[in-house]
């Protein structure tokens, strides 16, 4: 999803990029509420291509939430 978000930003599709970022945030929040799933994913993070959990420290859900891109349109001075 993060690569998709980056592609949308690169293409100038900020509305869809914002939607993708919101979906990532929703997934991180959902994961935070499911401690068992978070634990399983944390143990398999490297296999799943989730390198953030072991590198940042706290919990996988917090690391995922922190990795979500901020609103690109707002940062570029573009109003929606």
C-alpha positions, 0 to 999 in steps of 0.5 A: 500500500505504501508503494501504491501511495508513493506512486499516486503522489508521484503521479499528482493524484493527491486525493487518491493518495490521501485515501490510501494513507487513510486506509493504511491508518485504519489498518494500523488502528485495527491491528492495534486492537488485535494483540494476537494478530499483531504478535503473529505478524511481528514474528513474521514481519521479515517474511512478510516484508514488514521491516519496520517492527523490529527496527523501530522498537515499540509495537508493530501497530505503532511502527505501522502508524508512524510509517504512514505518510502525512497528507502530501497535499497539505505539505505542498500547500495544495488545498483539497 
